[in-house]
Amino acid sequence: MSVPLEAQFAAALERFAPFEAAPLLAVGVSGGSDSLALALLADRWARERGGRAVGLTVDHRLRPDSDAEAAQVGAWLGARGIEHRILVREGPLPARNVQETARAARYELLEAWCRANGCLHLLLAHHREDQAETLVLRLGRGSGLDGLAGMAAVVERDACRILRPLLAFPRAALAAWLQAEGQAWIEDPSNRAERFARVRVRSALAAAGASPARLLLAARNLGRARAALEAEVDALLGRSVALDPAGFALADPDPLLGASEEVRLRALARLVTTVGGNEHPPRLERLERLASRLGESRTLGGCRVLPWRGRLLVCREPALVEPPVALEPGRTVRWDGRFLARLAPDAPRGLRLGAAGGGGPGAMPGPAKASLPALFDLEGRVAVPHLRLCREGSESWLAALVWKPRRKLTSAGFTVA
């Protein structure tokens, strides 16, 4: 006897537990069958637990009728008592890399809504066929183990965690369930446009009779290998690296040198990505050059990596630090991909956050001081909080200054669907 789709979905979500009491779920819903099914399933799951789901539709304004489609999604969800918000992408239309630009804007808008509304869970409707197509696309690009493991079921972000509960669900099963619910959906014409690589892969897989289930199994097996490696890297970093809230790291080189080459390279990639405030790790060949010269002073990924008092110092490369950014009282600003800063409501206007430029007291490694965050006004440097330098009268101007890089040194690890 087959298990109802609602029960399968509940079991998939329970793998992501724990959730808070009365969970709030944000659901990215474009209006296609996959995302509409996800919105309805998530709503029922949340209601049964005293919570609620909110559908979020991003209007990219790439087609003349996109606003009408977003409104239609809102009407469908509203008829079922489900909250809905339309998030509009502003700015000129991209001349190239349309899908990549749209994807980046979509994630940015969805995560910004979650941050503003205190929502910890953002659900996306990637399903089994999406995972199979991702595996083939990445294989064609020559991806390594991480890429061939496919999309993770859980991804931790600054504002929330991204959950993909449908990765093992066939597209046809979702559409059939939606039909049984009497729910129409929107067919996106771009899903049939052969100019997009994903659509060409989809057509090729169908023509070859390739089974998405078998490809999903391959991604799952590779995902288990990736998860095991990540756990080993986390353990190595945990026993060998000390992070400083001023935005640098000190590592004991002996455990790194004693690790296997693959684990050592991954650990160095994590270190450089975190300290550099980057979204993605450096290229493999550059990592290999760094790993072969750990006793020398090197630069990689916007970082300096150099020996310091028997340890390995990883700090931001001063020449590549982001220019100063303007601060406004009460508004949180990210600077250099590494620090979140917020002025106090009564702070004066015209303040900026930029690089300290070096100098100052304390036992902090000298190379790390130049890229410390500092507060500036029209007269010059006002404060370097991590060095406890502060112009008289400005002590309360910064309400918060926190090192929060885009990528954490360790994480929950790759989650296999």
C-alpha positions as CSV (number, residue, x, y, z in Angstrom):
1,M,0.0,0.0,0.0
2,S,1.5,3.3,-1.1
3,V,2.2,6.0,1.5
4,P,0.2,9.3,1.0
5,L,2.3,12.1,-0.3
6,E,1.4,14.2,2.7
7,A,2.9,11.5,5.0
8,Q,6.0,11.3,2.8
9,F,6.4,15.1,3.0
10,A,6.0,15.1,6.8
11,A,8.7,12.4,7.1
12,A,11.0,14.4,4.8
13,L,10.6,17.5,7.0
14,E,11.1,15.7,10.2
15,R,14.6,14.9,9.0
16,F,15.3,18.6,9.4
17,A,14.0,18.7,13.0
18,P,14.0,20.3,15.5
19,F,11.6,23.2,14.6
20,E,10.4,25.8,16.9
21,A,7.0,25.6,18.5
22,A,4.4,27.0,16.0
23,P,7.0,26.9,13.1
24,L,7.1,29.7,10.6
25,L,8.0,28.4,7.1
26,A,8.8,30.6,4.1
27,V,8.2,28.9,0.8
28,G,9.6,30.1,-2.5
29,V,6.7,29.7,-4.9
30,S,6.9,30.6,-8.6
31,G,3.5,29.3,-9.6
32,G,4.8,26.1,-11.2
33,S,3.4,22.7,-10.2
34,D,6.4,21.9,-8.0
35,S,6.5,25.0,-5.9
36,L,2.7,25.2,-5.6
37,A,2.6,21.6,-4.3
38,L,5.4,22.5,-1.8
39,A,3.4,25.6,-0.6
40,L,0.3,23.6,0.0
41,L,2.1,20.7,1.7
42,A,4.1,23.1,3.9
43,D,1.0,25.0,4.9
44,R,-0.8,21.8,6.1
45,W,2.3,20.6,7.9
46,A,2.8,23.9,9.7
47,R,-0.9,24.3,10.6
48,E,-1.0,20.9,12.2
49,R,1.8,22.1,14.5
50,G,0.2,25.5,15.3
51,G,2.4,27.4,12.9
52,R,2.0,28.9,9.4
53,A,3.6,29.0,6.0
54,V,4.1,32.1,3.9
55,G,4.4,31.9,0.1
56,L,7.1,34.2,-1.4
57,T,7.0,34.9,-5.1
58,V,9.9,36.8,-6.7
59,D,8.9,38.9,-9.7
60,H,12.0,39.3,-11.8
61,R,10.2,41.4,-14.4
62,L,11.8,39.5,-17.1
63,R,8.5,38.9,-19.0
64,P,5.7,41.4,-19.6
65,D,3.1,39.2,-17.8
66,S,5.3,38.4,-14.7
67,D,3.3,40.7,-12.4
68,A,0.0,39.1,-13.4
69,E,1.5,35.7,-12.8
70,A,2.7,36.7,-9.3
71,A,-0.8,38.1,-8.6
72,Q,-2.4,34.8,-9.8
73,V,-0.2,32.9,-7.4
74,G,-1.3,35.2,-4.6
75,A,-5.0,34.6,-5.5
76,W,-4.6,30.8,-5.5
77,L,-2.8,30.8,-2.1
78,G,-5.2,33.3,-0.7
79,A,-8.2,31.2,-1.6
80,R,-6.6,28.5,0.6
81,G,-5.9,30.9,3.5
82,I,-2.2,30.9,2.9
83,E,-0.3,34.2,3.3
84,H,1.6,35.5,0.2
85,R,4.1,38.2,-0.5
86,I,5.5,39.4,-3.8
87,L,9.2,40.4,-3.8
88,V,10.1,42.5,-6.8
89,R,13.6,42.6,-8.4
90,E,14.6,46.1,-9.1
91,G,17.2,47.4,-11.5
92,P,17.8,47.1,-15.3
93,L,17.3,43.8,-17.1
94,P,20.5,41.7,-17.4
95,A,22.0,41.6,-20.9
96,R,23.6,38.2,-20.3
97,N,23.7,35.3,-17.9
98,V,20.0,35.9,-17.4
99,Q,19.4,32.7,-15.4
100,E,22.4,33.2,-13.1
101,T,21.5,36.8,-12.4
102,A,17.9,35.9,-11.7
103,R,18.9,33.1,-9.4
104,A,21.2,35.3,-7.4
105,A,18.5,38.0,-7.1
106,R,15.9,35.5,-6.1
107,Y,18.0,34.1,-3.2
108,E,18.9,37.6,-2.1
109,L,15.3,38.7,-1.9
110,L,14.0,35.5,-0.3
111,E,16.7,35.6,2.4
112,A,16.2,39.3,3.0
113,W,12.5,38.6,3.7
114,C,13.4,35.8,6.1
115,R,15.8,38.1,7.9
116,A,13.3,40.9,8.3
117,N,10.6,38.6,9.5
118,G,12.5,36.4,11.8
119,C,11.9,33.3,9.7
120,L,14.4,30.5,10.2
121,H,13.3,28.1,7.4
122,L,13.2,28.8,3.7
123,L,11.8,25.9,1.7
124,L,12.6,25.5,-2.0
125,A,10.9,23.1,-4.4
126,H,13.9,21.4,-6.1
127,H,12.8,17.8,-6.8
128,R,14.3,14.5,-8.0
129,E,14.6,15.5,-11.7
130,D,16.3,18.8,-10.7
131,Q,18.8,16.9,-8.7
132,A,19.5,14.5,-11.6
133,E,19.9,17.4,-14.0
134,T,22.3,19.2,-11.6
135,L,24.5,16.1,-11.4
136,V,24.8,15.9,-15.2
137,L,25.5,19.6,-15.6
138,R,28.2,19.5,-13.0
139,L,29.7,16.4,-14.5
140,G,29.9,18.3,-17.8
141,R,31.8,21.1,-16.1
142,G,34.3,18.7,-14.6
143,S,33.2,19.2,-11.0
144,G,34.8,17.3,-8.1
145,L,33.1,15.3,-5.4
146,D,31.4,18.3,-3.8
147,G,29.7,19.3,-7.0
148,L,28.7,15.8,-8.1
149,A,27.0,15.2,-4.7
150,G,24.3,17.5,-6.0
151,M,22.2,20.0,-4.1
152,A,22.3,19.7,-0.3
153,A,19.0,19.1,1.4
154,V,20.0,21.7,4.1
155,V,22.1,24.8,3.6
156,E,22.9,27.2,6.4
157,R,22.7,30.9,5.5
158,D,23.1,34.1,7.5
159,A,19.4,34.8,7.9
160,C,17.9,31.3,7.7
161,R,18.5,27.7,6.6
162,I,17.5,26.6,3.1
163,L,15.5,23.4,3.2
164,R,14.9,21.2,0.1
165,P,12.4,18.5,1.3
166,L,11.4,17.4,-2.2
167,L,14.8,16.3,-3.5
168,A,13.7,12.6,-3.6
169,F,10.2,13.4,-4.9
170,P,9.4,12.8,-8.6
171,R,8.0,15.8,-10.6
172,A,5.2,13.7,-11.9
173,A,4.0,12.7,-8.4
174,L,3.9,16.3,-7.3
175,A,1.9,17.3,-10.4
176,A,-0.5,14.3,-9.9
177,W,-1.1,15.3,-6.3
178,L,-1.8,18.9,-7.3
179,Q,-4.3,17.7,-9.9
180,A,-6.1,15.6,-7.2
181,E,-6.3,18.8,-5.1
182,G,-8.0,20.6,-8.0
183,Q,-5.2,23.2,-8.1
184,A,-4.1,24.7,-11.4
185,W,-0.6,26.0,-12.0
186,I,1.5,28.2,-14.3
187,E,3.7,26.7,-17.0
188,D,6.9,28.8,-17.4
189,P,7.9,29.0,-21.1
190,S,11.6,29.2,-20.1
191,N,11.3,25.6,-19.0
192,R,11.1,24.6,-22.6
193,A,13.6,27.1,-24.0
194,E,16.5,25.1,-25.6
195,R,18.9,28.0,-25.2
196,F,19.2,27.1,-21.5
197,A,21.7,24.4,-20.6
198,R,19.4,22.8,-18.0
199,V,16.6,22.4,-20.6
200,R,19.0,20.8,-23.1
201,V,20.1,18.3,-20.4
202,R,16.5,17.6,-19.6
203,S,15.7,16.8,-23.2
204,A,18.9,14.7,-23.6
205,L,18.1,12.6,-20.5
206,A,14.5,12.0,-21.7
207,A,15.7,11.0,-25.2
208,A,18.3,8.6,-23.7
209,G,15.8,7.1,-21.4
210,A,18.1,7.9,-18.4
211,S,16.5,7.2,-15.1
212,P,16.4,10.2,-12.7
213,A,16.1,7.6,-9.9
214,R,19.5,6.1,-10.8
215,L,21.1,9.5,-11.1
216,L,19.7,10.4,-7.7
217,L,21.2,7.3,-6.3
218,A,24.6,8.2,-7.7
219,A,24.3,11.7,-6.2
220,R,23.3,10.1,-2.8
221,N,26.3,7.8,-2.8
222,L,28.6,10.7,-3.6
223,G,26.9,12.8,-1.0
224,R,27.7,10.3,1.7
225,A,31.3,10.4,0.7
226,R,31.2,14.2,0.8
227,A,29.6,14.2,4.2
228,A,32.2,11.8,5.6
229,L,35.0,14.0,4.3
230,E,33.4,17.2,5.7
231,A,33.2,15.6,9.1
232,E,36.9,14.8,9.0
233,V,37.7,18.3,8.0
234,D,35.6,19.7,10.8
235,A,37.4,17.6,13.3
236,L,40.8,18.7,12.0
237,L,39.8,22.4,12.1
238,G,38.3,22.0,15.6
239,R,41.6,20.7,17.0
240,S,44.0,22.9,15.1
241,V,42.4,26.3,14.5
242,A,41.6,29.2,16.8
243,L,39.3,32.0,15.4
244,D,39.6,35.5,16.7
245,P,36.5,37.8,16.7
246,A,38.8,40.4,15.1
247,G,38.5,38.4,11.9
248,F,41.7,36.3,11.7
249,A,42.7,32.8,12.5
250,L,45.7,31.1,14.0
251,A,46.4,27.4,13.1
252,D,48.7,24.8,14.5
253,P,50.5,23.6,11.3
254,D,51.4,20.1,12.6
255,P,47.8,18.6,12.5
256,L,47.4,20.2,9.0
257,L,50.6,18.7,7.7
258,G,49.8,15.3,9.3
259,A,46.4,15.1,7.6
260,S,45.7,13.4,4.2
261,E,46.2,15.7,1.2
262,E,42.5,15.9,0.4
263,V,41.5,16.8,4.0
264,R,44.4,19.3,4.3
265,L,43.3,21.1,1.1
266,R,39.7,21.2,2.2
267,A,40.7,22.6,5.6
268,L,42.9,25.3,4.0
269,A,40.0,26.2,1.6
270,R,37.6,26.6,4.5
271,L,40.2,28.8,6.4
272,V,40.8,31.1,3.4
273,T,37.1,31.3,2.4
274,T,36.0,32.2,5.9
275,V,38.7,34.8,6.8
276,G,38.5,36.3,3.3
277,G,34.8,36.8,3.6
278,N,34.3,35.0,0.3
279,E,31.3,33.1,-1.0
280,H,33.3,30.4,-2.8
281,P,36.7,28.7,-2.1
282,P,39.8,29.3,-4.2
283,R,40.6,27.2,-7.3
284,L,42.2,23.8,-6.6
285,E,45.5,24.5,-8.3
286,R,46.0,27.6,-6.2
287,L,45.2,25.7,-3.0
288,E,47.7,23.0,-3.9
289,R,50.5,25.7,-4.3
290,L,49.6,27.1,-0.9
291,A,49.6,23.7,0.7
292,S,53.1,23.0,-0.6
293,R,54.5,26.2,0.9
294,L,52.9,26.5,4.3
295,G,56.2,27.7,5.8
296,E,56.3,30.7,3.5
297,S,54.3,34.0,3.4
298,R,51.7,33.6,0.7
299,T,48.5,35.2,-0.5
300,L,45.3,33.5,-1.6
301,G,41.6,34.3,-1.8
302,G,42.1,37.8,-0.5
303,C,44.1,36.5,2.5
304,R,47.6,36.5,3.8
305,V,48.8,33.1,5.0
306,L,52.1,33.3,6.9
307,P,54.1,31.8,9.8
308,W,53.7,33.6,13.1
309,R,55.3,32.5,16.4
310,G,55.2,28.8,15.5
311,R,51.7,29.0,14.2
312,L,50.0,29.7,10.9
313,L,48.4,33.2,10.7
314,V,45.5,33.7,8.2
315,C,44.3,37.3,7.9
316,R,42.8,39.5,5.4
317,E,45.0,41.0,2.7
318,P,44.9,44.8,3.3
319,A,45.3,45.7,-0.4
320,L,42.0,43.9,-1.3
321,V,39.8,45.1,1.6
322,E,36.6,46.7,0.5
323,P,36.5,50.5,0.5
324,P,34.7,52.3,3.4
325,V,30.9,52.0,3.5
326,A,28.5,54.6,4.8
327,L,26.6,53.9,8.0
328,E,23.2,55.1,9.0
329,P,21.8,55.0,12.6
330,G,19.8,51.9,13.2
331,R,20.6,50.1,9.9
332,T,22.8,47.0,9.8
333,V,25.5,47.1,7.1
334,R,27.8,44.3,5.9
335,W,31.4,45.4,5.2
336,D,34.1,43.5,3.3
337,G,32.0,40.3,3.4
338,R,33.1,39.8,6.9
339,F,31.6,42.2,9.5
340,L,28.1,43.3,10.3
341,A,27.9,46.8,11.8
342,R,25.1,48.9,13.2
343,L,25.2,52.4,14.5
344,A,23.3,53.5,17.6
345,P,20.2,55.5,16.9
346,D,21.8,58.7,18.4
347,A,25.1,58.4,16.5
348,P,26.0,61.3,14.3
349,R,25.6,61.3,10.5
350,G,28.4,60.9,8.1
351,L,30.2,58.0,9.7
352,R,31.8,55.2,7.6
353,L,33.3,51.8,8.3
354,G,36.6,50.9,6.7
355,A,40.0,49.3,7.2
356,A,42.0,50.5,10.2
357,G,45.2,50.7,8.2
358,G,47.4,49.2,10.9
359,G,49.1,50.4,14.1
360,G,47.8,50.3,17.6
361,P,48.6,48.6,20.9
362,G,48.0,45.1,22.0
363,A,49.4,41.6,21.4
364,M,47.3,41.0,18.3
365,P,49.5,39.9,15.3
366,G,50.7,42.9,13.5
367,P,49.7,41.7,10.0
368,A,46.1,41.4,11.1
369,K,45.8,45.0,12.4
370,A,45.7,46.7,9.0
371,S,42.4,45.1,7.9
372,L,40.6,45.5,11.2
373,P,37.2,47.4,10.9
374,A,37.5,51.0,12.0
375,L,35.0,53.9,12.3
376,F,35.7,57.1,10.4
377,D,34.2,60.6,10.2
378,L,35.2,63.6,8.1
379,E,38.1,64.3,10.4
380,G,39.6,60.8,10.1
381,R,39.7,57.6,12.2
382,V,37.3,57.7,15.2
383,A,37.7,54.2,16.6
384,V,39.2,50.7,16.2
385,P,37.0,48.7,18.6
386,H,39.1,45.5,18.5
387,L,42.2,47.5,19.6
388,R,40.2,49.4,22.1
389,L,41.1,52.7,20.4
390,C,38.3,55.3,20.6
391,R,38.1,59.0,20.3
392,E,36.6,60.6,23.4
393,G,32.8,60.9,23.2
394,S,32.4,58.3,20.6
395,E,32.2,55.2,22.9
396,S,28.5,54.6,22.3
397,W,28.2,55.3,18.6
398,L,28.6,51.7,17.5
399,A,25.7,49.6,18.7
400,A,27.1,46.4,17.2
401,L,30.2,45.2,15.3
402,V,30.3,41.4,14.7
403,W,32.6,39.2,12.6
404,K,30.1,37.2,10.6
405,P,31.7,36.0,7.3
406,R,29.6,34.7,4.5
407,R,30.9,31.2,5.0
408,K,31.5,29.6,8.4
409,L,34.6,27.6,9.2
410,T,32.5,24.6,10.1
411,S,28.8,23.9,9.5
412,A,26.1,21.3,9.9
413,G,27.7,19.4,7.0
414,F,26.4,18.2,3.7
415,T,22.9,16.7,4.1
416,V,22.0,13.8,1.8
417,A,18.5,13.6,0.4
